[in-house]
């Protein structure tokens, strides 16, 4: 009898701890669309007289956590894989040539999450904070020559956005400004390239908060 009482007490204690953690911690998945605008500056390539950058479509997929700090403020770390695509059209005396930019990276934002409206089944929030992108692969080609060796292994950005959650399903929109170069030229080909990205993602909160 005492053993059963002890087991029941232990189960009740674990349930209460799990309930408390669920009030302060959440975990979920996210996936969505991205539009990346690469900007190329300080271009110095023999025979090239100009360049035009165009946005490209990509995607992202990953996960997020949310840790309640105090009041309406939470910490929201994330990890997601993103495909960033774009185009750069170079102008020569004899015509133009288009470069397909294709960069894949692992992205780790560390965001401040502000709850603006919380009606339990309906939530509106804002997020902001830095993000580091770690290069996974770069298949971009510059004037028919690979420039993977000039791609940066990591770079920093800053995100600002917000979203709406209904029950456990949400829509999240953000803009990301690149703070340093994702790639640079080498030898007689020199340029600086940054990336700015808009994302629109669906989220699913598996448990918590």
Helices and strands as residue ranges (DSSP letters): H 2-24, E 25-44, E 48-70, E 73-92, E 95-118, E 122-138, E 141-142, E 145-146, G 148-150, E 154-166, E 169-178, E 183-186, E 189-208
